[in-house]
Amino acid sequence: HVAKMFPGKEILIGETGWPSAGRMREGALPAPSQQALVMHELLKLAKEKGYRVNVIEAFDQPWKRANEGTVGGHWGLIDAGTREPKFHWGEPVSDHPFWRAQAAVGVAIVVLAFGAALYGARKRAKSVRPRDWLAVALIAFAGGATFGPALAALPLESLGWIGWTRNLAFVAVSLGAMAVIPAAIGASVRLPALAIVLDGARRRQEDGFAVAAAAVLALGVLAIGEAAFELVFDPRYKDFPINALTPVAAALAVFALLRLPAGAGAGMAERTAFWWLLVAGLFVPLNETLQNWQALWFGLICLALAVTLWRVRAARATG
């Protein structure tokens, strides 16, 4: 259009590029493959039409993450750490260059989940029913598929000691869920209310597996609730911690749906968290638009935990 409006004039595209990492914006996905595709197509068009192009940027600028989030520091064609090009013209590009290591982590998580279930069953001298094994398999799949990518995202999405502490805590909660929830299933324990960990007297009277499961529920509510708070009130440059939080949300939801929770003591804490997660689970995808599959995924994480809390409260109502 500009070329037609100003025939014979030189055209310079002042700033152009595509990020290789960070959160989605509507349907736009920052990724190495997308960066390579956009730059190939753009420079091809510029050559065909005789345009001049200013590419932003030659090198990644990690310091920009403080102002623009993860996505702001990864617009370069050259990696800031390795000083190597992120892709080579005309050659295949992988969004998961360390997929073998991630797959190995996934296998380890699966072994952990099934091993924990066997431990719980032997500790209580219980036989694990087929549907319990299916539940453990679902939990293991959720953790195995996402734990490797969660670890790979840590150095990209963690800025400063606060960012590292937050994101490592998310990963630690999910790792705990991969061990505790399958063990509780194997031991035929029901998911208890938050009161078990909030009330010291009750905590001392309860089964160890039940206390551990309640602790995972409490930490899961804190982790997912905190991430939801950021994505509701200050979302512009915030990443979606979907891989780090999927294991804990999936484990708790499967556990709550497998058998009726032990709802004794459920009250204000479950009610407040339920409504907050329900609102966040609906608001975040709508606010980010339904083209953003990362936002949809995070919304499902919030809704899965909301369903878990609803089941705990429903168990109290039914006695």
C-alpha positions as CSV (number, residue, x, y, z in Angstrom):
1,H,0.0,0.0,0.0
2,V,2.8,2.4,0.9
3,A,4.6,1.6,-2.3
4,K,1.5,2.4,-4.4
5,M,1.0,5.7,-2.5
6,F,4.6,6.8,-3.0
7,P,5.8,5.3,-6.3
8,G,9.5,5.5,-6.9
9,K,10.4,6.1,-3.3
10,E,12.6,3.9,-1.3
11,I,10.8,1.9,1.5
12,L,12.5,1.2,4.8
13,I,10.8,-1.0,7.4
14,G,12.2,0.5,10.5
15,E,11.7,-2.2,13.1
16,T,10.9,-5.8,12.6
17,G,11.5,-9.2,14.2
18,W,9.9,-12.0,16.2
19,P,10.7,-13.3,19.7
20,S,12.0,-16.8,20.3
21,A,10.7,-17.2,23.9
22,G,8.1,-15.8,26.2
23,R,4.3,-15.7,26.6
24,M,1.8,-15.7,23.7
25,R,0.0,-12.5,22.7
26,E,-3.4,-13.5,21.3
27,G,-2.5,-16.1,18.6
28,A,1.1,-15.1,18.3
29,L,3.5,-17.7,19.7
30,P,7.1,-16.7,20.5
31,A,9.3,-19.7,19.5
32,P,12.5,-20.4,17.6
33,S,10.6,-22.0,14.7
34,Q,8.2,-19.1,14.4
35,Q,11.1,-16.6,14.6
36,A,12.9,-18.4,11.8
37,L,9.7,-18.6,9.6
38,V,8.9,-14.9,10.1
39,M,12.4,-13.8,9.3
40,H,12.7,-16.0,6.2
41,E,9.4,-14.8,4.8
42,L,10.1,-11.1,5.7
43,L,13.5,-11.0,4.1
44,K,12.2,-13.0,1.1
45,L,9.5,-10.3,0.6
46,A,12.0,-7.5,1.1
47,K,14.3,-9.0,-1.6
48,E,11.5,-9.5,-4.0
49,K,10.1,-6.0,-3.6
50,G,13.3,-4.1,-3.1
51,Y,12.5,-3.0,0.5
52,R,15.1,-2.2,3.1
53,V,14.6,-3.9,6.5
54,N,16.0,-3.0,9.9
55,V,16.0,-6.3,12.0
56,I,15.5,-6.0,15.7
57,E,17.6,-7.3,17.2
58,A,21.0,-8.8,16.3
59,F,21.6,-10.2,19.8
60,D,19.2,-11.1,22.6
61,Q,18.9,-8.4,25.3
62,P,18.3,-10.3,28.6
63,W,18.2,-7.1,30.6
64,K,15.0,-6.0,28.9
65,R,13.2,-8.8,30.7
66,A,12.9,-6.5,33.7
67,N,10.7,-4.1,31.8
68,E,9.2,-6.3,29.1
69,G,9.0,-9.8,30.5
70,T,10.6,-12.9,29.1
71,V,9.5,-12.0,25.6
72,G,11.3,-8.7,25.7
73,G,14.7,-10.2,26.1
74,H,14.5,-12.7,23.2
75,W,14.1,-10.8,20.0
76,G,17.7,-11.4,18.8
77,L,18.9,-13.6,16.0
78,I,21.9,-14.5,18.1
79,D,21.7,-16.0,21.6
80,A,23.2,-13.7,24.2
81,G,24.8,-16.5,26.2
82,T,26.3,-18.8,23.6
83,R,26.8,-16.1,20.9
84,E,25.6,-18.6,18.4
85,P,22.9,-18.0,15.8
86,K,19.5,-19.3,16.9
87,F,18.8,-20.8,13.4
88,H,20.6,-21.2,10.1
89,W,18.9,-20.0,6.9
90,G,17.2,-22.7,5.0
91,E,17.8,-25.4,7.7
92,P,15.3,-27.1,10.1
93,V,14.6,-25.5,13.5
94,S,13.5,-27.2,16.7
95,D,11.5,-25.6,19.5
96,H,12.7,-28.3,21.8
97,P,16.5,-28.8,21.2
98,F,16.9,-30.7,24.5
99,W,13.9,-33.0,24.0
100,R,15.9,-36.1,24.9
101,A,16.8,-34.7,28.3
102,Q,13.2,-33.6,28.8
103,A,12.0,-37.1,27.8
104,A,14.4,-38.6,30.4
105,V,13.0,-36.3,33.1
106,G,9.5,-37.4,32.0
107,V,10.3,-41.1,32.4
108,A,11.8,-40.4,35.8
109,I,8.5,-38.6,36.9
110,V,6.5,-41.6,35.7
111,V,8.7,-44.0,37.7
112,L,8.4,-41.8,40.7
113,A,4.6,-41.7,40.5
114,F,4.2,-45.5,40.1
115,G,6.8,-46.2,42.7
116,A,5.1,-43.9,45.2
117,A,1.8,-45.7,44.6
118,L,3.4,-49.0,45.3
119,Y,5.0,-47.6,48.5
120,G,1.7,-46.3,49.7
121,A,0.0,-49.7,49.0
122,R,2.7,-51.7,50.8
123,K,2.8,-49.3,53.8
124,R,-0.9,-49.9,54.4
125,A,-0.9,-53.5,53.1
126,K,-3.6,-52.5,50.6
127,S,-4.2,-53.9,47.1
128,V,-4.3,-51.2,44.4
129,R,-7.5,-51.5,42.3
130,P,-7.4,-51.2,38.5
131,R,-9.1,-47.8,38.5
132,D,-6.6,-46.6,41.1
133,W,-3.8,-47.6,38.7
134,L,-5.6,-45.7,35.9
135,A,-5.7,-42.6,38.1
136,V,-2.0,-43.0,38.9
137,A,-1.3,-43.4,35.1
138,L,-3.2,-40.2,34.4
139,I,-1.2,-38.3,37.0
140,A,2.1,-39.8,35.8
141,F,1.2,-38.8,32.2
142,A,0.4,-35.2,33.2
143,G,3.7,-34.9,35.1
144,G,5.8,-36.8,32.6
145,A,4.7,-34.6,29.7
146,T,5.2,-31.3,31.4
147,F,8.0,-31.6,34.0
148,G,10.8,-31.5,31.4
149,P,9.5,-28.4,29.7
150,A,9.0,-26.8,33.1
151,L,12.7,-27.3,33.9
152,A,13.7,-26.0,30.5
153,A,11.7,-22.8,31.0
154,L,13.2,-22.0,34.4
155,P,16.3,-20.0,33.2
156,L,14.2,-18.2,30.6
157,E,11.3,-17.2,32.8
158,S,13.1,-16.6,36.1
159,L,14.4,-13.1,36.7
160,G,16.3,-12.2,39.9
161,W,16.1,-14.1,43.2
162,I,12.3,-13.4,43.5
163,G,11.6,-14.9,40.1
164,W,13.8,-17.9,40.7
165,T,12.3,-18.5,44.2
166,R,8.8,-18.3,42.8
167,N,9.3,-20.6,39.8
168,L,11.4,-23.1,41.7
169,A,8.6,-23.3,44.3
170,F,6.1,-24.0,41.6
171,V,8.3,-26.9,40.3
172,A,8.9,-28.2,43.9
173,V,5.1,-28.2,44.6
174,S,4.5,-30.2,41.4
175,L,7.3,-32.6,42.2
176,G,5.8,-33.2,45.6
177,A,2.4,-33.8,44.1
178,M,3.9,-36.5,41.8
179,A,5.1,-38.4,44.9
180,V,2.5,-37.6,47.6
181,I,-0.8,-38.0,45.6
182,P,0.0,-41.4,44.0
183,A,1.2,-42.6,47.5
184,A,-2.1,-41.5,49.0
185,I,-4.0,-43.3,46.3
186,G,-2.0,-46.5,46.9
187,A,-2.7,-46.2,50.6
188,S,-6.5,-45.8,49.9
189,V,-6.5,-42.4,51.6
190,R,-9.1,-39.8,50.7
191,L,-8.2,-36.1,49.9
192,P,-8.8,-34.2,53.1
193,A,-9.8,-30.6,53.7
194,L,-7.3,-27.7,54.2
195,A,-8.1,-27.7,57.9
196,I,-5.8,-30.6,58.5
197,V,-2.7,-28.5,57.7
198,L,-4.1,-25.2,59.1
199,D,-5.1,-26.7,62.4
200,G,-2.1,-28.1,64.4
201,A,-4.3,-30.2,66.7
202,R,-6.0,-31.9,63.9
203,R,-2.8,-32.4,62.0
204,R,-1.3,-34.4,64.9
205,Q,-4.3,-36.7,64.9
206,E,-4.4,-37.5,61.2
207,D,-2.8,-40.2,59.0
208,G,0.5,-39.2,57.6
209,F,-0.6,-39.7,54.0
210,A,-3.6,-37.5,54.6
211,V,-1.6,-34.7,56.1
212,A,0.8,-34.8,53.2
213,A,-2.0,-34.8,50.7
214,A,-3.6,-31.8,52.5
215,A,-0.3,-30.0,52.4
216,V,0.0,-30.5,48.6
217,L,-3.6,-29.1,48.3
218,A,-2.7,-26.1,50.3
219,L,0.5,-25.4,48.4
220,G,-1.2,-26.0,45.1
221,V,-3.9,-23.4,46.0
222,L,-1.2,-20.9,47.0
223,A,0.9,-21.5,43.8
224,I,-1.9,-21.5,41.3
225,G,-3.8,-18.7,43.2
226,E,-0.6,-16.5,43.1
227,A,-0.1,-17.1,39.4
228,A,-3.7,-16.3,38.7
229,F,-3.5,-13.1,40.8
230,E,-0.7,-11.9,38.5
231,L,-2.4,-12.9,35.3
232,V,-5.7,-11.2,36.3
233,F,-4.3,-7.9,37.7
234,D,-1.0,-7.4,35.9
235,P,-0.9,-9.7,32.9
236,R,0.9,-7.8,30.2
237,Y,4.4,-9.2,30.6
238,K,3.7,-12.2,32.8
239,D,4.4,-15.7,31.6
240,F,1.9,-18.5,31.8
241,P,3.5,-21.1,34.2
242,I,1.4,-23.9,32.6
243,N,4.1,-26.6,32.5
244,A,5.2,-26.0,36.1
245,L,1.6,-26.0,37.5
246,T,-0.1,-28.7,35.4
247,P,1.2,-31.7,37.4
248,V,-0.1,-30.4,40.8
249,A,-3.5,-29.4,39.3
250,A,-3.9,-32.6,37.4
251,A,-2.9,-34.8,40.4
252,L,-5.3,-33.1,42.8
253,A,-8.2,-33.1,40.3
254,V,-7.8,-36.8,39.5
255,F,-7.5,-37.6,43.2
256,A,-10.7,-35.7,44.1
257,L,-12.6,-37.3,41.3
258,L,-11.3,-40.8,42.0
259,R,-13.1,-41.1,45.3
260,L,-15.1,-38.7,47.5
261,P,-12.8,-36.5,49.5
262,A,-12.8,-36.5,53.3
263,G,-14.5,-33.1,53.7
264,A,-14.5,-32.8,57.5
265,G,-13.4,-29.3,58.4
266,A,-13.9,-27.7,54.9
267,G,-15.1,-24.2,55.2
268,M,-14.1,-20.6,54.4
269,A,-10.6,-21.4,53.0
270,E,-12.0,-23.8,50.4
271,R,-14.9,-21.5,49.6
272,T,-12.7,-18.4,49.0
273,A,-10.2,-20.3,46.9
274,F,-12.9,-22.0,44.9
275,W,-14.5,-18.7,43.9
276,W,-11.2,-17.0,43.1
277,L,-10.0,-19.9,40.9
278,L,-13.3,-20.1,39.2
279,V,-13.3,-16.4,38.3
280,A,-9.6,-16.5,37.3
281,G,-10.1,-19.6,35.2
282,L,-12.8,-17.9,33.1
283,F,-11.4,-14.3,33.1
284,V,-7.8,-15.1,32.0
285,P,-8.7,-16.9,28.7
286,L,-11.3,-14.3,27.8
287,N,-9.0,-11.4,28.6
288,E,-6.2,-12.8,26.5
289,T,-8.6,-13.9,23.7
290,L,-9.5,-17.5,22.9
291,Q,-6.7,-17.6,20.3
292,N,-4.2,-17.8,23.1
293,W,-3.9,-21.5,23.9
294,Q,-1.5,-20.8,26.7
295,A,-4.2,-18.7,28.4
296,L,-6.8,-21.4,27.8
297,W,-4.4,-24.0,29.3
298,F,-3.9,-21.9,32.4
299,G,-7.6,-21.3,32.7
300,L,-8.1,-25.1,32.7
301,I,-5.5,-25.4,35.5
302,C,-7.5,-22.9,37.6
303,L,-10.8,-24.7,36.8
304,A,-9.3,-28.1,37.6
305,L,-8.3,-26.9,41.1
306,A,-11.6,-25.2,41.5
307,V,-13.4,-28.5,40.8
308,T,-11.1,-30.2,43.4
309,L,-12.1,-27.7,46.1
310,W,-15.8,-28.0,45.1
311,R,-15.5,-31.8,45.6
312,V,-13.9,-31.3,49.1
313,R,-16.8,-28.9,50.1
314,A,-19.4,-31.2,48.6
315,A,-18.0,-34.1,50.7
316,R,-18.5,-32.1,53.8
317,A,-22.1,-31.4,52.8
318,T,-22.8,-35.1,52.3
319,G,-21.1,-36.0,55.5
